[in-house]
Amino acid sequence: MTGISTHILDTARGQPAENVPVTLYKQSEGGWIEVGQGTTNNDGRITGLATDEVNLPEGVYKLDFAILDYFKQLEQKCFYPEVSVIFEVCDDRHHHVPLLISPFGYSTYRGS
């Protein structure tokens, strides 16, 4: 069964990004359909976003990370108020999509 998880690390501070809202969408013919949401915990992780208990169908998914309020709490300006990561689920392995952020940049990769 396929699951999707994520975590966020603030690379400028060297710490997990806490209290960041994240929404998971699946692409359909009519647009994006929300299939999960959550907020990062004190370890920068979300439990239950889309777990292995849910068999997610193959397709294109999008994670939206609302990072503006996170940086506002730190009294820092940021260039990217939201980050969207679009990826394809094409097998039944677990999909972990980490996000590394700083006030003026971000990166992501296929995790394990």
Contact map, one row per residue, 1 for C-alpha under 8 A:
1110000000000000000000000000000000000000000000000001111100000000000000000000000000000000000111000000000000000000
1111000000000000000000000000000000000000000000000011011110000000000000000000000000000000001111100000000000000000
1111100000000000000000000000000000000000000000000111111100000000000000000000000000000000000011100000000000000000
0111110000000000000000000000000000000000000000001111000000000000000000000000000000000000000001111000000000000000
0011111000000000000000000000000000000000000001111110000000000000000000000000000000000000000001111000000000000000
0001111100000000000000000000000000000000000011000000000000000000000000000000000000000000000000011110000000000000
0000111110000001000000000000000000000001001111000000000000000000000000000000000000000000000000001110000000000000
0000011111000001100000000000000000000001000110000000000000000000000000000000000000000000000000000111100000000000
0000001111100111100000000000000000000000000100000000000000000000000000000000000000000000000000000111100000000000
0000000111111111100000000000000000000000000000000000000000000000000000000000000000000000000000000001110000000000
0000000011111110000000000000000000000000000000000000000000000000000000000000000000000000000000000001110000000000
0000000001111100000000000000000000000000000000000000000000000000000000000000000000000000000000000000111000000000
0000000001111110000000000000000000000000000000000000000000000000000000000000000000000000000000000000000000000000
0000000011111111000000000000000000000000000000000000000000000000000000000000000000000000000000000000000000000000
0000000011101111100000000000000000000000000000000000000000000000000000000000000000000000000000000000000000000000
0000001111000111110000000000000000000000011100000000000000000000000000000000000000000000000000000000000000000000
0000000111000011111100000000000000000001011100000000000000000000000001000000000000000000000000000000000000000000
0000000000000001111100000000000000000011111100000000000000000000000001000000000000000000000000000000000000000000
0000000000000000111110000000000000000011110100000000000000000000000001000000000000000000000000000000000000000000
0000000000000000111111000000000000000011000100000000000000000000111011000000000000000000000000000000000000000000
0000000000000000001111100000000000001111000000000000000000000000111000000000000000000000000000000000000000000000
0000000000000000000111110000000000001111000000000000000000000011110000000000000000000000000000000000000000000000
0000000000000000000011111000000001111100000000000000000000000011100000000000000000000000000000000000000000000000
0000000000000000000001111100000001111000000000001000000000001111000000000000000000000000000000000000000000000000
0000000000000000000000111110000111110000000000000000000000001110000000000000000000000000000000000000000000000000
0000000000000000000000011111000111100000000000000000000000111100000000000000000000000000000000000000000000000000
0000000000000000000000001111111110000000000000000000000000111100000000000000000000000000000000000000000000000000
0000000000000000000000000111111110000000000000000000000000000000000000000000000000000000000000000000000000000000
0000000000000000000000000011111000000000000000000000000000000000000000000000000000000000000000000000000000000000
0000000000000000000000000011111100000000000000000000000000000000000000000000000000000000000000000000000000000000
0000000000000000000000000011111110000000000000000000000000000000000000000000000000000000000000000000000000000000
0000000000000000000000001111011111000000000000000000000000000000000000000000000000000000000000000000000000000000
0000000000000000000000001111001111100000000000000000000000000000000000000000000000000000000000000000000000000000
0000000000000000000000111100000111111000000000000000000000000000000000000000000000000000000000000000000000000000
0000000000000000000000111100000011111000000000000100000000000000000000000000000000000000000000000000000000000000
0000000000000000000000111000000001111100000000001100000000000000000000000000000000000000000000000000000000000000
0000000000000000000011110000000001111110000000001000000000000000000000000000000000000000000000000000000000000000
0000000000000000000011100000000000011111000001111000000000000000000000000000000000000000000000000000000000000000
0000000000000000011111000000000000001111100011000000000000000000000000000000000000000000000000000000000000000000
0000001100000000111111000000000000000111111111000000000000000000000000000000000000000000000000000000000000000000
0000000000000000011000000000000000000011111111000000000000000000000000000000000000000000000000000000000000000000
0000000000000001111000000000000000000001111110000000000000000000000000000000000000000000000000000000000000000000
0000001000000001110000000000000000000001111110000000000000000000000000000000000000000000000000000000000000000000
0000001110000001111100000000000000000001111111000000000000000000000000000000000000000000000000000000000000000000
0000011100000000000000000000000000000011111111100000000000000000000000000000000000000000000000000000000000000000
0000111000000000000000000000000000000111100111111000000000000000000000000000000000000000000000000000000000000000
0000100000000000000000000000000000000100000011111010000000000000000000000000000000000000000000000000000000000000
0000100000000000000000000000000000000100000001111110000000000000000000000000000000000000000000000000000000000000
0001100000000000000000010000000000011100000001111110000000000000000000000000000000000000000000000000000000000000
0011100000000000000000000000000000110000000000011111110100000000000000000000000000000000000000000000000000000000
0111100000000000000000000000000000000000000000111111110000000000000000000000000000000000000000000000000000000000
1111000000000000000000000000000000000000000000000111111000000000000000000000000000000000000001000000000000000000
1010000000000000000000000000000000000000000000000111111000000000000000000000000000000000000000000000000000000000
1110000000000000000000000000000000000000000000000111111100000000000000000000000000000000000000000000000000000000
1110000000000000000000000000000000000000000000000001111110000000000000000000000000000000000000000000000000000000
1110000000000000000000000000000000000000000000000100011111000000000000000000000000000000000000000000000000000000
0100000000000000000000000000000000000000000000000000001111100000000000000000000000000000100000000000000000000000
0000000000000000000000000000000000000000000000000000000111110000000000000000000000000001111000000000000000000000
0000000000000000000000000110000000000000000000000000000011111000000000000000000000000001110000000000000000000000
0000000000000000000000000110000000000000000000000000000001111100000000000000000000000111100000000000000000000000
0000000000000000000000011110000000000000000000000000000000111110000000000000000000000111100000000000000000000000
0000000000000000000000011110000000000000000000000000000000011111000000000000000000011110000000000000000000000000
0000000000000000000001111000000000000000000000000000000000001111100000000000000000011100000000000000000000000000
0000000000000000000001110000000000000000000000000000000000000111110000000000000001111000000000000000000000000000
0000000000000000000111100000000000000000000000000000000000000011111000000000000001110000000000000000000000000000
0000000000000000000111000000000000000000000000000000000000000001111110000000000011100000000000000000000000000000
0000000000000000000110000000000000000000000000000000000000000000111111100000000111100000000000000000000000000000
0000000000000000000000000000000000000000000000000000000000000000011111110000010111000000000000000000000000000000
0000000000000000000100000000000000000000000000000000000000000000011111111000000000000000000000000000000000000000
0000000000000000111100000000000000000000000000000000000000000000001111111100000000000000000000000000000000000000
0000000000000000000000000000000000000000000000000000000000000000001111111111110000000000000000000000001000000000
0000000000000000000000000000000000000000000000000000000000000000000111111111100000000000000000000000000000000000
0000000000000000000000000000000000000000000000000000000000000000000011111111000000000000000000000000000000000000
0000000000000000000000000000000000000000000000000000000000000000000001111111000000000000000000000000000000000000
0000000000000000000000000000000000000000000000000000000000000000000000111111100000000000000000000000000000000000
0000000000000000000000000000000000000000000000000000000000000000000000111111110000000000000000000000001000000000
0000000000000000000000000000000000000000000000000000000000000000000000110011111000000000000000000000001000000000
0000000000000000000000000000000000000000000000000000000000000000000100100001111110000000000000000000011100000000
0000000000000000000000000000000000000000000000000000000000000000000000000000111110000000000000000000001110000000
0000000000000000000000000000000000000000000000000000000000000000001100000000011111100000000000000000001110000000
0000000000000000000000000000000000000000000000000000000000000000011100000000011111100000000000000000000000000000
0000000000000000000000000000000000000000000000000000000000000001111100000000000111110000000000000000000000000000
0000000000000000000000000000000000000000000000000000000000000001111000000000000111111000000000000000000000000000
0000000000000000000000000000000000000000000000000000000000000111100000000000000001111100000000000000000000000000
0000000000000000000000000000000000000000000000000000000000000111000000000000000000111110000000000000000000010000
0000000000000000000000000000000000000000000000000000000000011110000000000000000000011111000000000000000000000000
0000000000000000000000000000000000000000000000000000000000011100000000000000000000001111100000000000000000000000
0000000000000000000000000000000000000000000000000000000001111000000000000000000000000111110000000000000000000000
0000000000000000000000000000000000000000000000000000000011111000000000000000000000000011111100100000000000000000
0000000000000000000000000000000000000000000000000000000001100000000000000000000000000001111100000000000000000000
0100000000000000000000000000000000000000000000000000000001000000000000000000000000000000111110000000000000000000
1100000000000000000000000000000000000000000000000000000000000000000000000000000000000000111111000000000000000000
1110000000000000000000000000000000000000000000000000000000000000000000000000000000000000001111100000000000000000
1111100000000000000000000000000000000000000000000001000000000000000000000000000000000000000111110000000000000001
0111100000000000000000000000000000000000000000000000000000000000000000000000000000000000100011111000000000000111
0001110000000000000000000000000000000000000000000000000000000000000000000000000000000000000001111100000000000111
0001111000000000000000000000000000000000000000000000000000000000000000000000000000000000000000111110000000011110
0000011110000000000000000000000000000000000000000000000000000000000000000000000000000000000000011111000000011110
0000011110000000000000000000000000000000000000000000000000000000000000000000000000000000000000001111100001111000
0000000111100000000000000000000000000000000000000000000000000000000000000000000000000000000000000111110001110000
0000000111110000000000000000000000000000000000000000000000000000000000000000000000000000000000000011111111100000
0000000001110000000000000000000000000000000000000000000000000000000000000000010000000000000000000001111111000000
0000000000010000000000000000000000000000000000000000000000000000000000100001111100000000000000000000111110000000
0000000000000000000000000000000000000000000000000000000000000000000000000000011100000000000000000000111111000000
0000000000000000000000000000000000000000000000000000000000000000000000000000001100000000000000000000111111100000
0000000000000000000000000000000000000000000000000000000000000000000000000000000000000000000000000011110111110000
0000000000000000000000000000000000000000000000000000000000000000000000000000000000000000000000000011100011111000
0000000000000000000000000000000000000000000000000000000000000000000000000000000000001000000000001111000001111100
0000000000000000000000000000000000000000000000000000000000000000000000000000000000000000000000001110000000111110
0000000000000000000000000000000000000000000000000000000000000000000000000000000000000000000000111100000000011111
0000000000000000000000000000000000000000000000000000000000000000000000000000000000000000000000111100000000001111
0000000000000000000000000000000000000000000000000000000000000000000000000000000000000000000001110000000000000111
